């Protein structure tokens, strides 16, 4: 098989199997080809599907990792979808922290609840939500009063 036939065959196998690893090998082995160009966006679609599934399952780490990886390969439309998933991941993490903090506050452990919220607000993960987080911490803290 010639070079272009091998590229086409790899692309078709990746498509048929919906296999992320095969797409990654195609892109890595033939980076500046039409097959790799098409494969990048197809790979991004598969990664976004995995990210959405992980998000529905509550697996925020996997969802964030897949969305980040999708942004590397994606075109404009899929990059926007990856950012939307990343935002949902951050919102889900924030909700989880808020629920834990409210439970702590309800049990009378207000200092622990406040620390949880402020630690999350100051974390790298929460950077895009810091303004909203800082506005809402008084709401969460008020349950201690």
Secondary structure, 3 states (H helix, E strand, C coil): CCHHHHHHHHHHHHHHHCCHHHHHHHHHHCCCCHHHHHHHHHHHHHHHHHHHHHHHCCCHHHHHHHHHHHHHHCCHHHHHHHHHHHHHHHHHHHHHHHHHHHHHHHCCCHHHHHHHHHHHHCCCCCHHHHHHHHHHHHHHHHCCC
